[in-house]
């Protein structure tokens, strides 16, 4: 569910997902739309035992890496 204030969409969302028997999860439609994640997009999963898991589109991740190298 996306948080909304009046008609203005805020930049935050919260959702729960269920792990499937093959280790798959579904990212909810609202969050996919928020981050423009489409079928066939590659996703990077970042994991840190203390801080948790983060998911980012591969194209966005590569853009961040290129900016850091400049």
N, C-alpha and C positions, 0 to 999 in steps of 0.2 A: 504494500500500500504506500503510495506517495503521500508525503505530508503536504497539505495545501493550506494556504491562508487566504480566505476569500476565493478569488479566481486566480490568484498568482501561485504558480507552482514553485515550491521551494526546492533547494538542491540536495535534499536528503530523502532517503527511503529506507524502509525496513521490511524484511520478508523472512519467512522461514521456508526451508526446503527439506525434503526427505531424501536420504541416501538410498538409491536403488540397489538391488541385489548385485549389480555389476559395478558398483562404486560410482554410479553416475548421479549427478544432481541437475535439476532444472532451474535455471535463472528465470525468475518471474518476468512476465511480459513488460510490466511497468519499468523494471530495472533495465531490461534489454533495450527498451526504447530510450530511457534516460541516457544510456551510454552508447547508443547506436550500434548495438551488437546484433549482427544479422547471421542467418544460417551460413555456414562455411567460414566465418571469421575464426581466426586462431586466437586463443586465449592463453595468457601466461599466468600460472599460479605460483605465487611467492609464499613461502612458508618460513616461519620463525617460531621455534618451540615456545618462546616467551611471549611473543606479540601476536601470534595467530596466523591466519591465512588471508592473503589479499589476491584479488583477481583483477587483471587488467588486459585490455585488448593488446595483442601483439604489436599492432601498428602504433598504438599510443606508447607502449613500452619502448619501442625502438626510437620513437621521436624523443623521449626523455633521455635516452642514452646518447643520442646525437647532440642534444643541447648541452649535456654535461661535458662532451668532448670539445666543444668550441671554446 
